[in-house]
Amino acid sequence: MTALSPKIYAQASKAAKLLKRVERKIRILRTLNWPPEIGEKFLAGGGEILPAPSYPKFDGAETFAALNSIKPLVGGEHPVLQWLNRTLNTLEHAANMLETLGTADFYICSKRWGCPR
């Protein structure tokens, strides 16, 4: 791997810290988790009728603004910057998923992570 220059190291370190701060607000599985009573009712009914839980609304404006401000830091040819850029793209996609939760668009977004077979 190409060595990190002090400049690239500082850039990558700053980007990583900022990405970590954004990442803390994006919790897909925790958001999708049904409360115990919904799961119990679903299983008690034989698992034949899917429940219609309500999900909290995710406003991604702040998240997308933060990610856009980080983009200049993760541009570059160094493998570490490319990895951080892929991480940013993943967080952007996850935030899109949370924004579309409860809509047909959620399915389109979630296909990136794989579909049941």
Summary of the structure (lengths in Angstrom):
residues: 117
radius of gyration: 18.4
end to end distance: 37.6
largest distance: 60.7
contacts: 266
relative contact order: 0.16
helix: 66%
strand: 0%
